Amino acid sequence: MPVNVITCASLQSESTRIPMHGQLADGESSSWLAPSIERRQMLSESPKLRGQFDFGVVDYVTSDTHFGHKRISELAERPFSDVEAMDAELVRLWNEVVPPDAVVLHLGDVALGPIDRSLELTAQLHGRRFLVPGNHDRVSSATQSKRAIERFRPLYEDAGWVVLPEMLRGERHGRPLLASHYPYRGDSRETERHQRHRPVEEGLPLIHGHTHDRDRGADGRQFHVGVDAFGYAPIPFAVIDEWLRSL
């Protein structure tokens, strides 16, 4: 089923605040809603929620780490001898760049392989970590059943991830911005997949992953933030700020 662009209200875990704000459809304030898996699932799917994502609190952004994915070095031509070497280097580079108290937005495909072990690796990563699911994530409503999402979501949460909607609409210091795993155009294969789940290009700037391109960043009004383009580490959101100012 197509993924809706959800401008969702806020939720809160006991240790982490998700940078969203808004109101419920009936006008009830929802600036920080009570935590629970059921509430998070409701928020990610309900079209009745209003509000915008506050990109202003994000310090770093990245995508497509593919922890635990044995074939990604072959498929994306990564310079690692095996998956263990890749995982260790991804963790090292992440923690070298990201301070422990930073806010990191991950735009999907965080981990594959034996998912419990792969996600356990990501618990070592610095920062307050927010995930916009990609097609390979087990919490993606674009590619997974509700039953699967309910089964796997606790694994992501136990590893320190807060799962967000699959498309975010908001502002960064007064400038409009979209975020999705998927680009307006482009793919890692010749055929552009997941067309129904891609954002519709309406002139808004978009940050995305998915393509595994080595080209850095901007392509018109879309900007690829994946690790394959940026030395296998998250990038400061200041890079996105500079691009937004240039548009």
Beta strands, then each sheet from edge to edge (+ up, - down):
strand 1: 20-23
strand 2: 50-54
strand 3: 60-62
strand 4: 103-106
strand 5: 128-131
strand 6: 161-163
strand 7: 167-172
strand 8: 175-180
strand 9: 206-208
strand 10: 217-219
strand 11: 222-224
strand 12: 235-236
sheet 1: 1+ 2- 7- 8+ 9+ 11+ 10-
sheet 2: 6+ 5+ 4+ 3+ 12-
end
